[in-house]
Amino acid sequence: MPLSISYLEGIWKAKHPKSRTLFEQARQVTPGGAHHPKMVNQWHTEREVYPFYVTKAEGTKLWDVDGNIYTDYFSHAATFLGHTYPEVIEAIREYAPLGPFSHDFTEINLKLVKKITKMVPCAEIVDCVNSGTEATMGALRYARAYTGRSKIIRFRGAYHGWGDQLVSEGAGIPKEVLANIIEIPENDTRILEQTIKEESPAAVIFHFAYGSGGGGMAIGGENPLEFMKTMREIANEHDALLIADEVVTGFRYAPGGAQQYFGIDVDMAALGKMVGGAICGSGAIVGKREIMEMGDPKKRVYPDKCARTEGTFSGNPLTSAAGHAALDAIDKARGKLNDHANRLGERFRNELNEIFQSYDFPACAVGCCSTNGVAFTDKSPTSATDYMMKTNPQMLYKWHMYLATHCGIYTYPGSGGIFISAVHTEADIDSLVEGTEEFVRREKQ
């Protein structure tokens, strides 16, 4: 007999009494109980199924207030080096006396910026900001300032942070704000070329691969590299800039990010998460010198002719120290950390798909490199939109809850996102594969 959701939720409730108490307090003083709406929206709080509260994080593990331990495959894809990476923690200790804001100019920030320019192919100039959302917002401003054009093309199914111009749905966003944003279907170069010809945009912003909402799949469907190359050619032909949102893929797919992994030349990139060592709000707008000089107040009349991206904590010493330590570890590994995580991702997809096929179970593992997802459908999705529309949300939730309650494995219940880090092991993947097979076997009984 298949597993019931009430059975799995009953186990979860019994294992998390302290987390329940804390969440009930939190939702009295925060919007719905969390500062990230998706992180509470995926939990069935109407049935008193609440998220767990963490007391410790180290490597691939999370400990909660009720004494449960989880192998973590989510953390918003931020922890490519795992939780509390020793070199990052040591760097924070070393620079703690400077505090988060001691001065606008520190040597450690210069070291971070130089490290980014060394590693990321398009990063001739770096502008530090405080989040991935700020990075994508700032990249649009630079592109418009440089080209003198207003319109931006984006792809359906992409998430580029919560800035007004790049969120396609949600309350509180005036329609006129979106007047210069053109959303087109994924994976269709014909529509892309036609739209660029008709609209003369400043830029096209895209993901090399989608995050949790797109199962970690690469853009372009069955031929991602061909799509990316054609997109670059079309943009060049019509003088549109190409902006890569590498908030997730930056430093993850390769030391220089997905642009290095795929070998695609981009004009600008938005970085986040790992650029600050995954310890707090951090981001960076990077790009070709001639574009990024639009933000130089000494070369552009300030403020009218300058692309302004200002923030009190931008490039602060603590974030810079953590970011430099993390990127230095990745850089010195010469791709070994990236290759390890990418191989584990490929193994995850291959072995889960073997299980699904052998049991004739309607599911498929998808993704690219170390970003992955599971779609509970009998037909493999080809795009982020396809992924979210096809997957059976009830089965996805059951799989997530089974892994959490029976195997001590935490995934993202909203999309089945599986983000593999450089410190996950073959044994970790063994457990994930075995747990999934147990789930499928019980569902087929």
C-alpha positions, 0 to 999 in steps of 0.5 A: 500500500502506498505511503500516506501523507498523514503518516509521514507528517505524523512522524515529522510532527512527533520529531519536531516539538521544539521547532513547532513552538519556535515557529508558532512564535515566529509567525506572530512577528514575521510575515507567515513565520519566515523572511523568505516566503517560499521557505514557509509556503512549501510547508503545510502549516495549515496541518501544523507541519512546520519547518525545523530550526537549526542549532548547528551546521557543519560540512553537509550536516544540519542539527536542529533544536530537537536533536535531529541530524540531516544531510543537507542538499538545499541551503539555497545552493549557497554552500558549495563548500559545505557549511562553516568551511574551516578556511572561511570561518578562520578568515572571519575570525581574523577580520572580526576586529574590523567589524562589518563596517570599519571603512569603505576601503580595505585591503581584503576587499581588494584581494577579493576583487582581484581573485574574482577578476582572475577566476571569472572570464568576463570579470574585468571590473567588479562592483560589489553589492549585498545580494544576488538580487542587487547584482541582477538589478545593478547589471540592468542599470549598467546595461541601460547606461552603456547602450542607451536603451531601456528594454530587457529580454528575460526568459520565462521560468527564470528567477533573477531575485525579487527586484520589481523589474525581474519578478514576473508575479507578486503583489505590490509591483506596478504594471508600469515598472514592467513596461520595459521587460520582455518575457519570452519562452525558453529554448526558442532561438527563433523567438529570441532573434525575432524579439531582439530585432523588433525591440532593440533591447539593451540586454538579454539576461539569462541563467546558464542553468536554473535553480531549484525552481527549474530542477537545475537544468541547463537552458536550451533543452536537449542542446544547451550548448548550441542554444547558448552559442546561437544566443551569443551570436544573435546578441552580437549581431544586434548589439545587445549585451548578454548578462549571465545570472550566475548567482547559483552557478558562479564558482560552482560548475567550474572555478570561473562559473558556468561561463567557463564550463560552457565556454560562452563569452558573456558581457556581464554576470551577476554573482552571489552566494559563494562570492561572499563565502556563503556566510551572509548577504553578498553579491557582485556585478562583473563585466567588461571594462568598457561597460563597467566604467559606466559606474565610475563617478570620475569618468561619468558625470555624477550623478546624472551620467553615472550608473549608481549602485550604492550600499553601506555594506557593499564590499565590507571587510567581513564578507570580503574576507569570507569570500576571498577565503572561499574563492581561494580554496576553489581556485587553488583546487584547480577544478578538482572540487567542481569536478567532484561535485559535478560527478556526484550530480551525474551519478545522482541523475543516472542512478535515480533514473535507473531506479525509476525505469526499473520500477516503471515509476513516473519520475525522472532526475534532471539537472546539470553538473551539481544542480539537480532536481526530480520531476514526478512525471512520466515525461522528462521536462525540457524547460524550467516552465515545463519542469514546474508544470509537469511534476506531481506536487503531491508525489514530490512532497511525499518523496521529500518527507520520506527522505527527511523522516526515514533517511535524515536527508533534507531536500527542498519540498517546493521543487525537489531541488538537490544541490550537491557540494564539494564536500558531499561524498560517494556515501552521501549519494549512496544514502540518497539513492538507497532512500529514493529506491526504498520510497519508490518500492513502498509506493509501488506496493 
